[in-house]
Amino acid sequence: MTKNKHKHPEEDLPQNPEETAAADTPEPETAVDPAAAAAEELQKWRDTALRTAAEYDNYRKRTVKDREEFARYANQGLLEELLPILDNFAMGMQMASDDTKSMIYIGMNMVQKQLADFLQNQGVELIPVEIGQPFDHNLQEAIQSEESDQPEGTILRIIRPGYTLKGRLLRPANVVVAQRPADPAPEA
């Protein structure tokens, strides 16, 4: 018994009459105007060119801004390391101020002036802090609070000066701020 390997011709015909009609009719071709297609292609390439030019311009501006920012704050690390040295120098000046006629004091005063000029030329400015002014968490760091009759958050003492570098915080000023006195415990 061998099986018939040939198919009947009726098996290849579609069963649905709509499929038959769709298979017999060719797809309608849309007429393409070559001038319109060329104009559309040209507009697409113009848009791409304009977008690319705008992206490049934005990239160039961003690069220039980043380079300026880097150059502006390139010395920040060096200046941050210099600040503790300035603090120690200021303490030495305070100790030497007992004898303002001594050559040590006069020499240290000259060096202090040179340091101040150097820092100013680099864009470093001292953050102005006064005792009695309200605490500003953007420019100051409260390292301690003490009970006081002053309003809460008022600066009582300046521990270490703060500095900015061209408007950017370099180091906050360390201050002691006032806090409300603790309520006395009720006596029983």
PEFEN-V717939 format. One line per field, one symbol per residue. psi: psi as a letter, one per 40 degrees, with the letter a starting at -180 (. if undefined). A space follows every 10 residues. Layout:
psi = ???
//
This chain:
psi = hiiheiiidd deiidhdddd ddddhihhhh hhhddddddd dddddddddd dddddddddd dddddddddd ddfdeddddd dddddddddd dddddeedge eidddddddd dddddddddd deehihhhhi heiihhedei hheiiihiei iheihdihdh iiiihfehhd hihhihiiii iihihhh.
//
